Amino acid sequence: MSLRIAYLLESTELCGGVKVSIAQAEALSRRGHAVAIVSPQPRPDWIPMGRARFEHAAFAESAELARADVRVATFWTTVAPALAGSRGPVFHLCQGYEGDFTFYSHVKGAIEEAYSAPTRKLTVSETLAELLSGKGFGPATNVGQAFDHDGFFPAASRPPSDPPVVLVVGPWEADVKGIAIALGGLALWRRRGGRFRVRRISTLPMSDAEKATAVVDEYHHRLSPERMPFAYRASDAFIGPSRREEGFGLPVVEALASGLPCLLSDTAGHREIAGDTARYFPEGDPNGLADALPSLTTAEARETARRKGPATASRFDTASVAKEMERVFLDAVGTAPHRG
């Protein structure tokens, strides 16, 4: 049975959440479904879309939403328009619970209302599914994380750079990403005599606060997705400092697939992603991060990462996610009453 599926995107800006939503839509299209991305913002120019249709329209005026069998809200602000006038099941794809983010604290009530709405919850990890259930937002189905492995593989075996290059990915401004913690730990290690270069990648320009740390040696603003694999392979180690509120650290999977030694904050989400392939430091602790950093650039760490990282990352696959979503959608369409 072929379905008409519509994803609602509040924004089409360069970010992991949009990338994952589009990857899901493309993969569902490859399975024979008529999938559309609907957004009030223009079609993104940073990611190719070969199969899923894109409709630039206000949600209330969308032709694709009007004829969809299944609607997928991708952010808390898209839940209400997804429910409005729906004639079939409505899903809420959660890639991170925004109600726990400090920069959304002023709208926490509205976020809780969106999550309490009568949608079927989907998550990209079991950690998130358990979180939503624990908060009383009803059962959530973990469909897994969509990750396209094309381009992400270890570099040819080589000696480490001298000094080694440490990669940190994510915007400083989003405290859930923990970038300030990573740079604080790196500053401590440098004061202790550590030799390294810091390579930073962010979707935002370098802020004055980050410049003031005087730790970053190389900064890339809005590096295109097709260039990201090269940035990983040109690095020697990866730090993932996200706080426990982070929904899913997609750069962690990219680093694992690229065979990079990873030092991650010790959160349930990171443990679910990387298991014993990565090394960990106490969440939110720059001192603990600095203590763990020397072990990240050893020959043993490099060998373990090249051997185990790609296999660990292979557990995340876009085609598998699309197959699971198709199963969930078909089941919902067969059992859900139609809305007026």
C-alpha positions as CSV (number, residue, x, y, z in Angstrom):
1,M,0.0,0.0,0.0
2,S,1.4,3.3,-1.1
3,L,0.9,6.3,1.3
4,R,0.8,10.0,0.9
5,I,3.1,11.3,3.7
6,A,3.8,14.9,4.5
7,Y,6.6,16.2,6.8
8,L,6.1,19.7,8.3
9,L,9.4,21.6,8.6
10,E,9.3,24.9,10.6
11,S,12.7,25.8,9.2
12,T,15.0,24.7,6.4
13,E,18.2,26.0,7.9
14,L,21.4,24.0,7.9
15,C,21.1,21.7,10.9
16,G,21.0,18.0,11.9
17,G,17.3,17.9,12.6
18,V,16.4,19.1,9.1
19,K,18.9,16.8,7.5
20,V,17.4,13.7,9.3
21,S,13.9,14.7,8.4
22,I,14.8,15.0,4.7
23,A,16.8,11.7,4.8
24,Q,13.7,10.0,6.2
25,A,11.5,11.5,3.5
26,E,13.8,10.5,0.7
27,A,14.1,7.0,2.0
28,L,10.4,6.6,2.3
29,S,10.0,7.9,-1.2
30,R,12.4,5.1,-2.4
31,R,10.1,2.6,-0.8
32,G,7.3,3.7,-3.1
33,H,5.5,6.3,-1.0
34,A,4.5,9.8,-2.2
35,V,6.4,11.9,0.3
36,A,6.4,15.7,0.5
37,I,8.3,18.2,2.7
38,V,6.1,21.2,3.5
39,S,7.7,24.4,4.9
40,P,6.9,28.1,5.1
41,Q,10.6,28.6,4.4
42,P,12.2,28.2,0.9
43,R,13.6,24.9,-0.3
44,P,17.0,24.2,1.3
45,D,20.0,24.8,-1.0
46,W,22.5,22.8,1.1
47,I,21.1,19.3,0.7
48,P,19.9,17.5,-2.4
49,M,16.4,16.2,-2.7
50,G,15.9,13.7,-5.5
51,R,12.6,12.0,-4.8
52,A,10.6,13.7,-2.1
53,R,8.7,16.7,-3.3
54,F,9.1,20.1,-1.6
55,E,6.2,22.5,-1.2
56,H,7.0,26.1,-0.1
57,A,3.8,27.1,1.6
58,A,2.2,28.1,4.8
59,F,0.9,25.0,6.6
60,A,-2.7,26.3,6.5
61,E,-2.5,26.7,2.7
62,S,-0.6,23.5,1.9
63,A,-2.1,21.3,-0.8
64,E,0.2,18.4,0.2
65,L,-1.0,18.5,3.8
66,A,-4.6,18.6,2.7
67,R,-4.3,15.3,0.8
68,A,-1.8,13.5,3.1
69,D,-2.7,10.1,4.6
70,V,0.0,10.6,7.2
71,R,1.4,13.8,8.7
72,V,4.7,14.1,10.5
73,A,5.4,17.0,12.8
74,T,9.1,17.5,13.2
75,F,9.3,20.2,15.9
76,W,7.0,21.2,18.7
77,T,5.7,24.3,16.8
78,T,4.5,22.1,13.9
79,V,2.3,19.8,16.1
80,A,-0.8,22.1,16.1
81,P,-0.7,22.7,12.3
82,A,-0.2,19.0,11.7
83,L,-3.3,18.1,13.7
84,A,-5.4,20.9,12.2
85,G,-7.8,19.4,9.7
86,S,-5.9,16.1,9.5
87,R,-7.8,13.2,7.9
88,G,-5.4,10.5,9.1
89,P,-2.9,9.7,11.8
90,V,-0.5,12.4,12.9
91,F,3.0,11.6,14.2
92,H,5.4,13.7,16.2
93,L,9.0,13.0,15.4
94,C,11.1,13.9,18.4
95,Q,14.9,14.3,17.9
96,G,15.3,15.9,21.3
97,Y,12.8,17.0,24.0
98,E,12.9,20.8,23.7
99,G,11.1,21.4,27.0
100,D,14.4,20.6,28.8
101,F,16.5,23.1,26.8
102,T,17.3,26.2,28.8
103,F,17.0,28.4,25.7
104,Y,13.3,27.3,25.4
105,S,12.5,27.8,29.1
106,H,10.3,30.8,28.3
107,V,8.0,28.7,26.2
108,K,8.1,25.5,28.3
109,G,4.4,25.5,28.9
110,A,3.7,25.6,25.2
111,I,6.1,22.8,24.5
112,E,4.5,20.6,27.1
113,E,1.1,21.3,25.6
114,A,2.4,20.3,22.1
115,Y,3.8,17.0,23.5
116,S,0.5,16.4,25.3
117,A,-1.4,16.7,22.1
118,P,-3.0,13.5,20.6
119,T,-0.1,12.5,18.2
120,R,1.8,9.3,17.9
121,K,5.3,9.9,19.2
122,L,8.4,8.7,17.3
123,T,11.9,9.0,18.5
124,V,15.4,8.5,17.1
125,S,16.7,6.7,20.2
126,E,15.5,4.4,23.0
127,T,16.8,7.0,25.5
128,L,14.4,9.6,24.1
129,A,11.5,7.1,24.0
130,E,12.0,6.4,27.7
131,L,12.3,10.1,28.5
132,L,9.0,10.9,26.8
133,S,7.2,8.0,28.5
134,G,8.7,9.0,31.8
135,K,7.4,12.5,31.5
136,G,3.9,11.2,30.9
137,F,3.6,12.1,27.2
138,G,2.4,8.6,26.3
139,P,4.2,5.7,24.6
140,A,6.8,6.5,22.0
141,T,8.2,4.3,19.3
142,N,11.9,4.3,18.7
143,V,12.4,4.1,14.9
144,G,16.2,4.6,15.1
145,Q,18.4,7.3,13.7
146,A,18.8,7.9,9.9
147,F,22.4,8.0,8.9
148,D,23.7,7.8,5.3
149,H,27.2,6.3,5.4
150,D,28.2,7.6,2.0
151,G,31.5,9.4,2.4
152,F,32.0,8.5,6.0
153,F,34.9,6.1,6.3
154,P,38.3,6.1,8.0
155,A,41.2,7.8,6.3
156,A,44.1,5.8,5.0
157,S,46.4,4.7,7.8
158,R,48.8,7.6,8.7
159,P,50.8,8.9,11.6
160,P,48.8,11.5,13.6
161,S,49.2,15.1,12.7
162,D,51.9,17.0,14.7
163,P,50.3,18.4,16.8
164,P,47.2,16.3,16.6
165,V,43.9,18.0,15.5
166,V,41.0,17.7,17.8
167,L,37.5,18.3,16.2
168,V,34.6,19.8,18.0
169,V,31.3,20.2,16.2
170,G,28.2,22.3,17.1
171,P,27.1,25.9,17.9
172,W,28.5,27.5,21.0
173,E,25.2,29.4,21.5
174,A,23.3,26.2,22.2
175,D,24.3,25.2,25.7
176,V,22.9,21.7,25.2
177,K,25.8,21.1,22.9
178,G,28.4,21.7,25.6
179,I,30.9,23.5,23.4
180,A,32.0,25.8,26.3
181,I,32.7,22.7,28.4
182,A,34.9,21.2,25.6
183,L,36.8,24.4,25.0
184,G,37.3,24.8,28.8
185,G,38.7,21.3,29.1
186,L,41.0,21.9,26.1
187,A,42.3,25.1,27.6
188,L,43.1,23.3,30.8
189,W,45.0,20.6,28.9
190,R,46.9,23.2,27.0
191,R,47.9,24.9,30.2
192,R,49.1,21.5,31.5
193,G,51.4,21.2,28.4
194,G,49.1,19.5,26.0
195,R,50.0,20.0,22.3
196,F,47.1,20.1,19.8
197,R,45.1,22.1,17.4
198,V,41.4,22.7,17.7
199,R,39.2,22.5,14.6
200,R,35.7,23.9,15.2
201,I,32.7,23.5,12.9
202,S,29.4,25.3,13.5
203,T,26.3,26.5,11.7
204,L,26.8,29.9,13.2
205,P,29.6,32.5,13.0
206,M,32.2,32.5,15.7
207,S,30.8,34.4,18.7
208,D,32.8,36.9,20.7
209,A,32.5,34.6,23.8
210,E,34.1,31.8,21.9
211,K,36.8,34.0,20.5
212,A,37.6,35.1,24.1
213,T,38.5,31.5,25.0
214,A,41.6,31.8,22.7
215,V,41.5,28.0,22.2
216,V,40.3,27.6,18.7
217,D,42.9,27.4,15.9
218,E,40.6,26.8,12.9
219,Y,36.9,27.7,12.5
220,H,34.5,26.6,9.8
221,H,31.1,28.3,9.5
222,R,28.3,26.4,7.6
223,L,30.6,23.7,6.2
224,S,28.5,21.9,3.6
225,P,27.4,18.3,4.4
226,E,29.4,17.0,1.5
227,R,32.6,18.5,3.0
228,M,32.0,17.1,6.5
229,P,33.5,13.6,5.8
230,F,36.8,15.3,4.8
231,A,36.9,17.3,8.0
232,Y,36.6,14.2,10.0
233,R,39.3,12.3,8.1
234,A,41.6,15.3,8.4
235,S,41.2,15.2,12.2
236,D,42.9,13.0,14.8
237,A,40.3,12.9,17.6
238,F,36.7,14.0,18.3
239,I,35.1,15.5,21.4
240,G,31.4,15.2,21.9
241,P,30.6,17.3,25.0
242,S,26.7,17.4,24.7
243,R,24.6,17.6,27.9
244,R,22.1,14.9,28.7
245,E,19.3,17.1,27.3
246,E,20.7,16.6,23.8
247,G,18.4,14.3,21.8
248,F,20.9,12.6,19.6
249,G,24.5,13.4,18.8
250,L,24.6,12.9,15.0
251,P,28.2,14.1,14.8
252,V,29.2,11.3,17.2
253,V,28.0,8.7,14.6
254,E,29.8,10.6,11.8
255,A,33.0,10.5,13.9
256,L,32.6,6.8,14.7
257,A,32.1,6.0,11.0
258,S,35.2,8.0,10.2
259,G,37.3,5.9,12.6
260,L,38.1,8.8,14.9
261,P,38.9,8.3,18.6
262,C,35.9,9.8,20.5
263,L,35.8,11.3,23.9
264,L,32.2,11.8,24.9
265,S,30.3,13.2,27.9
266,D,29.0,10.3,29.9
267,T,25.2,10.5,29.2
268,A,22.7,7.8,28.5
269,G,22.3,9.0,25.0
270,H,26.0,8.8,24.2
271,R,26.3,5.3,25.8
272,E,23.4,4.2,23.6
273,I,25.2,5.5,20.5
274,A,28.8,4.5,21.1
275,G,28.9,1.9,23.8
276,D,32.4,0.8,24.7
277,T,33.8,2.1,21.4
278,A,34.2,5.6,22.9
279,R,35.9,7.0,26.0
280,Y,33.9,9.1,28.4
281,F,34.3,12.0,30.8
282,P,31.9,13.2,33.5
283,E,29.1,15.3,31.9
284,G,29.6,19.0,32.3
285,D,33.1,18.7,33.8
286,P,35.9,20.5,32.0
287,N,38.5,19.2,34.6
288,G,37.3,15.6,33.9
289,L,37.5,16.2,30.2
290,A,41.1,17.6,30.5
291,D,42.1,14.5,32.6
292,A,40.8,12.2,29.9
293,L,42.2,14.0,26.9
294,P,45.7,12.5,26.9
295,S,44.3,9.0,26.4
296,L,42.5,10.2,23.2
297,T,45.6,10.6,21.1
298,T,47.4,7.3,21.9
299,A,48.2,4.6,19.3
300,E,45.9,2.3,21.2
301,A,43.0,4.8,20.9
302,R,43.6,5.2,17.2
303,E,43.7,1.5,16.5
304,T,40.5,0.8,18.5
305,A,38.6,3.6,16.8
306,R,39.6,2.5,13.3
307,R,38.6,-1.1,14.1
308,K,35.4,-0.6,16.1
309,G,34.1,2.8,15.1
310,P,32.7,2.0,11.7
311,A,31.0,-1.2,13.0
312,T,29.4,0.7,15.8
313,A,28.1,3.4,13.4
314,S,26.7,0.7,11.0
315,R,23.9,0.2,13.5
316,F,22.4,3.5,12.3
317,D,21.0,3.2,8.8
318,T,18.5,5.3,6.9
319,A,17.0,2.4,5.0
320,S,16.3,0.5,8.2
321,V,14.6,3.6,9.7
322,A,12.4,4.0,6.6
323,K,11.3,0.4,6.8
324,E,10.4,0.7,10.4
325,M,8.5,4.0,9.8
326,E,6.6,2.4,7.0
327,R,5.5,-0.4,9.3
328,V,4.3,2.1,11.9
329,F,2.6,4.3,9.4
330,L,0.7,1.4,7.7
331,D,-0.4,0.0,11.1
332,A,-1.7,3.5,12.1
333,V,-3.5,4.1,8.8
334,G,-5.2,0.7,9.2
335,T,-6.4,1.2,12.8
336,A,-6.8,5.0,13.2
337,P,-10.2,6.7,12.8
338,H,-10.3,9.5,10.3
339,R,-10.4,13.0,11.6
340,G,-12.8,15.6,10.3
